[in-house]
Amino acid sequence: SVMQERFDLRPVKEQGATAQYSSNVSSLGEADLNDCQFEFTDGKFSGIAATTPGKADSDRLLQWLKSRFGPGESMDPLGWQWFKGETHIWFDMSKSGGEGWLYWYSLEFQPMKGRQ
């Protein structure tokens, strides 16, 4: 597929209808990423899970998210989430090293049991 070729997708894990693939994506906005995995549910792109290597990149990614989606809902001092249509974005930072975890997925393909 086009996505598989462009992002060098390689299977990592399959669980039920959801499959995860590693990718060659190494940045988002100005932030460097340690890892970026693509998720597919029933063969359809349903989201990404990515990590940043430290506080500087986490801060850059957070600013990129806020510039595109607004301030978000603060879950705690180091966690934010955004709901935009059928999309949920969730970003957390580590208190110690500042590493970040980004989850960006379709509510249509990966429904939540309600806002958390």
C-alpha positions in Angstrom: 0.0 0.0 0.0 1.0 3.6 -0.3 1.2 4.1 3.5 3.3 1.0 3.9 5.8 2.2 1.3 5.9 5.8 2.3 6.3 5.1 6.1 8.2 1.8 5.8 5.6 0.1 7.9 6.6 -3.3 9.4 4.4 -5.5 11.6 5.0 -5.3 15.3 1.9 -6.8 17.0 -1.5 -8.0 16.2 -4.3 -8.3 18.7 -7.8 -9.1 17.6 -8.9 -6.7 14.9 -6.0 -4.2 15.6 -2.5 -4.5 14.1 0.5 -2.3 15.0 3.3 -1.4 12.7 6.7 0.3 13.3 7.4 3.2 11.0 10.2 5.5 9.7 8.6 8.6 11.1 11.2 10.4 13.2 9.6 13.8 13.9 6.3 15.6 14.2 6.4 19.4 13.8 9.8 20.4 15.3 9.8 17.5 17.8 12.0 14.4 17.4 10.4 11.1 18.1 11.9 7.9 19.5 9.2 5.7 18.1 6.1 6.1 16.0 3.8 3.2 15.5 0.8 3.1 13.2 -2.4 1.2 14.2 -4.9 -0.3 11.9 -8.3 -1.7 12.9 -10.0 -4.1 10.5 -7.4 -3.0 7.9 -8.2 0.7 8.2 -5.8 3.3 9.6 -7.0 4.0 13.1 -4.2 5.9 14.9 -0.7 6.4 16.0 1.3 6.0 19.2 4.6 7.9 19.5 7.2 8.8 22.1 9.6 11.7 22.4 13.1 11.3 23.8 13.1 14.1 26.5 11.7 17.3 27.8 12.8 19.6 25.0 11.1 17.5 22.4 8.1 16.9 24.5 7.7 20.7 25.0 8.0 21.2 21.2 5.4 18.6 20.5 3.0 20.0 23.1 3.4 23.5 21.5 2.7 22.0 18.1 -0.4 20.2 19.3 -1.7 23.4 21.1 -1.0 25.5 18.0 -3.2 23.2 15.9 -5.9 22.1 18.4 -6.0 24.7 21.1 -5.1 24.4 24.8 -6.8 21.0 25.2 -8.2 19.6 28.4 -5.5 19.4 31.1 -5.7 16.0 32.9 -3.0 16.9 35.3 0.1 19.2 35.2 1.8 16.9 32.6 -1.2 15.5 30.7 -3.5 16.9 28.0 -6.2 15.6 25.7 -8.1 16.9 22.7 -11.4 15.8 21.2 -11.9 16.9 17.6 -14.8 15.3 15.8 -14.0 11.6 15.6 -10.4 12.1 16.8 -9.0 11.8 20.3 -5.5 13.0 21.0 -3.8 12.3 24.3 -0.3 13.5 25.4 1.5 12.8 28.7 5.0 13.8 29.9 7.2 12.0 32.4 7.8 13.9 35.6 11.4 12.7 35.8 13.0 12.8 32.4 10.3 14.6 30.4 9.8 11.8 27.9 6.4 12.1 26.1 3.8 9.7 25.0 1.3 10.6 22.3 -1.8 8.6 21.3 -3.8 9.9 18.4 -6.6 7.8 17.2 -10.0 7.6 15.6 -13.0 7.2 17.9 -14.8 5.6 15.1 -12.4 2.6 14.8 -11.2 2.6 18.5 -14.2 3.7 20.5 -13.8 4.9 24.1 -16.2 4.1 26.9 -16.5 7.8 27.5 -14.2 10.7 28.2 -11.7 9.9 30.9 
